[in-house]
Amino acid sequence: MSNSGIDTPVADGNGTARGQLVVISAPSGGGKTSLTRALIDRMVERGQPARFSISHTTRAPRPGEVDGRDYFFVDEATFESMIERGAFLEYARVFDRYYGTSLAETERGLTAGEHVMLDIDWQGARQVRAKAPDAVTIFIRPPDRDELEARLRARGSEDETAIAHRLAEADEELAHADEFDHVIANDSFGRALGALDRVVDG
């Protein structure tokens, strides 16, 4: 694989079908992480290898996080060197910390036949589409803004300023929903999971 992008999904020389690259985006509180985890569990149970993509980041590990399992933790100089080498499928700087999806790690999973799930925002999805046009892109839409605000408040982990910031970001995310291949309403977890499963398995 070159650094220009992800190869078209085809069987490899051993007859193993390449996995599918799947991008799932939603506003914060939209439920994408819970839905994606449930989808991966469902796929693995029926014998379809699937996993979250493991991102590189320059932020420090939180208690309990393990390098190579939760993230690949690197310093800023290493991350910026990777940017210069074209080593990322997508990357972003968020709150003064870098986050990025490695081209090599993504290709490794796809070649092994795994469905690789990227939990990223609309800007990251746009970068992925440019390098991997065969990726399936899915936007998870919350029922409405009031429900989204209620979900954010139910977390109990952010103050009013942070909630207002999250809602402003959500408005921007929602404005880009039509850039995705599929839009799924998360008004019912079970229905949304079923719709997500049908898109990915189809």
C-alpha positions in Angstrom: 0.0 0.0 0.0 1.2 3.5 -0.8 0.7 6.5 1.5 -1.7 8.0 -1.0 -4.7 6.0 0.3 -6.4 2.7 1.0 -6.6 0.1 -1.7 -9.9 -1.0 -3.2 -11.4 -4.0 -1.3 -10.5 -7.2 -3.1 -9.5 -10.7 -2.1 -5.8 -11.1 -1.4 -3.6 -13.8 -2.8 -4.7 -16.3 -0.2 -8.3 -15.8 -1.1 -9.1 -13.8 2.1 -11.7 -11.1 1.4 -10.6 -7.7 2.5 -12.5 -6.1 5.2 -14.7 -3.0 4.8 -13.7 0.4 6.1 -16.6 2.0 7.9 -16.8 5.7 9.1 -19.4 6.4 11.8 -20.0 10.0 12.8 -22.4 11.8 15.1 -22.6 14.8 17.4 -21.3 14.3 20.9 -24.1 12.5 22.8 -25.5 11.1 19.5 -24.8 7.5 20.6 -22.3 6.5 17.9 -19.8 4.8 20.3 -22.4 2.7 22.0 -24.0 1.8 18.7 -20.6 0.9 17.1 -19.6 -1.3 20.1 -22.9 -3.1 19.9 -22.5 -3.5 16.2 -19.0 -5.0 16.5 -20.2 -7.4 19.2 -23.1 -8.5 16.9 -20.8 -9.0 13.9 -18.1 -10.9 15.9 -20.8 -13.2 17.3 -21.8 -14.2 13.8 -18.2 -14.8 12.7 -17.5 -11.4 11.0 -14.2 -10.0 12.2 -14.7 -6.4 13.2 -13.0 -3.8 15.5 -12.6 -0.2 16.3 -9.7 1.5 14.7 -7.0 2.4 17.3 -6.0 6.0 16.9 -2.7 7.7 17.5 -2.8 10.6 20.0 -0.5 13.0 21.7 -2.6 13.3 24.9 -1.4 11.5 28.0 -3.0 8.1 28.9 -5.9 8.2 31.3 -6.0 5.8 34.3 -6.6 2.3 33.0 -5.7 3.1 29.3 -3.2 0.8 27.6 -0.9 1.8 24.8 -1.8 -0.2 21.7 -5.2 -1.1 23.0 -7.0 2.2 23.7 -4.7 4.5 21.7 -1.2 4.6 20.4 0.3 7.2 22.6 3.1 9.3 21.0 4.7 12.6 21.6 4.0 15.7 19.5 7.3 15.5 17.5 6.6 11.9 16.5 3.0 12.7 15.5 4.1 15.7 13.4 6.8 13.5 11.8 4.1 11.1 10.8 2.1 13.9 9.3 5.0 14.9 7.2 5.5 11.3 6.0 1.8 11.0 5.0 1.3 8.3 7.6 -2.3 9.2 8.5 -5.6 8.3 6.8 -7.0 11.3 8.7 -6.0 13.5 11.6 -7.1 16.5 13.6 -5.9 18.7 16.4 -8.5 18.9 19.2 -8.0 21.0 22.3 -4.3 21.2 21.6 -3.9 17.5 21.2 -3.5 15.5 18.0 -5.6 12.5 17.0 -5.1 10.5 13.9 -5.9 7.2 12.1 -2.8 5.4 10.8 -2.9 4.3 7.2 -0.7 1.3 7.9 -2.8 0.1 10.9 -6.0 0.5 8.9 -4.6 -1.4 5.9 -3.3 -4.2 8.2 -6.8 -4.8 9.6 -8.5 -4.6 6.2 -6.0 -7.0 4.6 -6.7 -9.5 7.5 -10.3 -9.4 6.6 -11.5 -7.2 9.4 -14.2 -4.6 9.2 -12.5 -1.5 10.6 -14.7 1.1 12.3 -13.7 4.7 12.5 -15.4 6.8 15.2 -14.6 10.3 13.8 -16.2 13.7 13.1 -17.3 15.1 9.7 -13.9 16.7 9.0 -12.2 13.3 9.5 -14.8 11.6 7.4 -14.1 14.1 4.6 -10.3 13.2 4.7 -11.1 9.5 4.6 -13.3 9.9 1.6 -10.5 11.6 -0.3 -8.1 8.7 0.4 -10.5 5.7 0.6 -13.5 6.4 -1.7 -14.8 2.8 -1.1 -15.3 3.5 2.7 -18.9 3.4 3.9 -19.8 6.6 5.7 -22.6 6.7 8.2 -24.0 9.7 10.2 -25.9 9.0 13.4 -28.6 11.7 13.9 -30.1 12.3 17.4 -33.9 12.6 17.5 -33.7 16.4 18.0 -31.6 19.0 19.7 -33.5 18.9 23.0 -32.9 15.2 23.3 -29.2 15.7 22.5 -29.0 18.4 25.2 -30.7 16.0 27.7 -28.2 13.3 26.9 -25.3 15.6 27.4 -26.7 16.8 30.8 -27.4 13.2 31.9 -23.7 12.5 31.7 -23.1 14.8 34.6 -19.5 15.3 33.7 -19.6 18.8 32.1 -20.4 22.3 33.2 -22.7 24.7 31.4 -19.9 26.2 29.3 -18.8 22.8 28.1 -22.4 21.8 27.3 -22.9 25.0 25.3 -19.7 24.2 23.4 -20.8 20.6 22.7 -24.2 21.9 21.4 -22.5 24.4 19.1 -20.3 21.6 17.7 -23.4 19.5 17.3 -25.0 22.1 15.1 -22.0 22.1 12.9 -21.9 18.3 12.7 -25.6 18.2 11.8 -25.0 20.7 9.0 -22.7 18.2 7.3 -25.0 15.1 7.6 -25.8 15.1 3.9 -22.2 14.5 3.0 -22.5 10.9 4.3 -23.6 7.8 2.4 -26.2 7.0 5.0 -28.0 8.9 7.8 -29.5 6.8 10.6 -31.8 8.4 13.3 -31.0 7.2 16.8 -34.5 7.7 18.2 -34.5 4.0 19.4 -31.3 2.2 20.1 -32.6 -1.1 18.8 -33.9 0.3 15.6 -30.8 2.3 15.0 -28.6 -0.7 15.7 -30.6 -2.8 13.2 -30.3 -0.1 10.6 -26.6 0.3 11.1 -26.1 -3.5 10.9 -28.1 -3.7 7.6 -25.9 -0.9 6.1 -22.6 -2.5 7.1 -23.6 -6.1 6.4 -25.2 -5.1 3.1 
